[in-house]
């Protein structure tokens, strides 16, 4: 049976066949690449956790460095009340939980990573929030006193270059290294300000022109750190 290549039906059938073939090919490629994508995501997560501890690593040695510094058996999962619940910290996808509208805010879980660096315990607190154009996230390392901030790193998906995207730059996140998350065991909110008062306790300077992203970081910190301070209070 011959088809009239100039007919509308031939064009329609050809388009359908092409879409199906390309769709199958793309699906096969995606399935084939998924193990590599998952492995890369795991490496990236470990590098981010270590980054908050100021431990330099590469994709090639991230697994080795993670096993060296992170006390896997002491890592925990907490509920919003700062109580330990069942689960593996590394397996918990807080970004997925944050996006999932079926999970109530009060039912979200929070992973806590425990590290040993130079003979001193440190705690890494992951967090996720909303920027101007999409999700933002970060990792904050706390010293052995369970209050003083050792280091912090932030990242984003689609904030504006030169503005909100500057949360990834050292001039912003290094300000947190002189701050604390509590005072006398009581949670204290860290304000991100634009009036130049960032040198005062519990304040850091925001990003010029990136007010919404800065406030997104502030909200993310406030919502998340309260949970960890509740947990640390049970240890003191």
N, C-alpha and C positions, 0 to 999 in steps of 0.2 A: 504493500500500500504506500503510495507516494503522498507526501505532504506538500502543500503549496507554501513555499517558504515566504511568500509575500502576504499570506493571509494572517488575519488577526489571531486565529486559533493557533497557528504554528508559533507565533511570537509569544502567546500566553503560555503554551505548553513548554516551550524552550525556557522561559523565565522561571517556571515552577521547578523544572528539572535542575536548572542551574542553582536555584536557591537551596533545594534539597541536598544536592551534592556538596555545595560549599558549606552548608550547615553541618552535614555529617563530618566533613573534613575538619572543620573548626572544633567540633565537639571531641573528635578523636585527639586532636592536638592538645586541647584543654585537659582532657583526661590524662594524657601522657605526661603533661607538664606539672600536674597537680602535686605529685610527690616532691618535685624539686621546689615548687612554690611554698609548700608546707615546710620543707626543710629550711628554706631561706627565711621564712617568717620566724621560725624558732631561733635561728642564729641572730636575727635582728633584735628579737626580744631580749635575748641574753646580753647582747651588746649594749642595749639601752639600760638594762639593770646595772651592769658593770659601769656604764658611763656615769650614772648618778653617784657612784662610789669613786669617781675619778680614776678608774682602772682602765688603762688603754689596752685594747685588744683588736684583733682583726677577724675577718670572717673565718680565716684558717685556724685560729687558735681560740675562738670564742668558747667552744665547748670545754676545752681544757681549762681556760681561765675561770669559767663559771663554776666548774667542779672544784677548783682550787679555793675559791673565796666564798661561795654560797653554801651555807649549812642547810642542805636540802631537807634533812630530817627535822629541822627546827622551823621551817617555813610553815605558815598557817593561812587559813581562810577565816575571815571574820564576818559577822553580820553587822547591821547598822548600829547595834548597841555595843559593838566592840567585843563581842563574845565569840569564842572559838566555835566553829561549826565544821562539819565534815567536808572534805574536799582537798584536792591538790592545788596548791597556789599557782603553779606554773600552768596548769590546765585551764584555769579560769580566764575566760576572755571578757574582760571588763568593758571593752568597747562594744562587743556584741550585746552584753547585758544592758548597756546604756541605751542602745538603739532599740532594743526589744520592748515595744509598748505593752506587751502582755505581762511584763515583770514590773510590779509596783516598786517605786523608789525605796520603800521601807523593806523590800524583800531582796534588794541587791546584796551582793557579796563583795568582799574586799580582800585581795591577797596581800600577804605580808611576807617579805623576803628577809631572811636573817643572814648576815655575812660576818666573816671574821677577817679583819684587815689589820695587819701589823699587831696581832694579838688583842685587838679590841673589837667588840661586837658593834655592828652597825645594822640599821634597819632600813630597808628600801620600801617605799610606799608608792605603788602605782596609782594613777588617777586619770580620769577622762572627763571631758566637758565639751562645751560648745563655743566656737569662735564666731566670727562674723559670717563666714561662708561655709563652715563645715566643722567637723570634729577637731578638737585639740586634745592633747594628752601629755602626760609627763611622768617622771619618776623623781622622788625626793628621798635622799638618804639622811637618816637621823643618827646622831652619835649615841654612844653607850648610855648617856644620861637620859635618853629617851625624850629629849626636848630640843636640844640644839641641832640646827640644820647643818649637815656636813656638805651637802651638794644637791643640786637639782638640775634636771634637763627637761626641756619641753619640745614638743613637735606639733605639727598640724598637717591637715590634708590640703587645704586650699586657701589659706589666708593671703592677703595682698602682699606681694613682694615689696620690701622697703618700708612696710607699715606693720600690720599684724604679724606677718611672717617673721619679724625680728625677735619673736619669743624664743627662737632657736639660737640666738646669738648670746655670747658670753657676757656682754655688757648688761643684758637683762637678767639671765638666770644666776649669774654670779652674785647678785645683790642678796640672794636668799641665804648665802653662806654665813652671814653675820646675824641671822635671825633665829628665832625659836618658835616652836609651835604651841608652847604652853608656858605658864608662869606659876610657880608653886604648885604644879600638877594640874592647874586649871587651864583649859583651852583658851588661847588668845588668837583672834583672827588677824591674819596678815593682810593689810590693806594695800592695794596697788593704787597709787595716787599720781596726780598730774600737777600738783601745786609746789613741787620741789621739796617736799618734806620727807622724801624717801630715806633720808639719813636717820630719822627718828626710829625708835624701837617699834617693831611690828608694822613697819611701812617700807615699801620699795617703790621706786619711781616707775611709772608706766611708760609705754612706748608712745612717742609723739606721733599723732595721726593714727594710732592704733587703739583708740579708747575702747571700742567694743571687744576687741580681742583681749585687751588687758583685763577688762572686767570679767570676761569669760574665764580667764586664768584665776582671777580672784574668787569667783563663784566655785570653780572646780576645787580649789584649795580648801575653801571654807567647808564645803559639803563633805570632802573626803577626810581632811585632817581631824575633824571632830571625832570620826569613828576610831582612828588610831590613837588619839589621846585618851579616849575611854578605855581602850585596851591597855595602854601603857600604865594607866592609873591602877589597874588591877595587879601590876607587877611591882609597883613601888610600895 
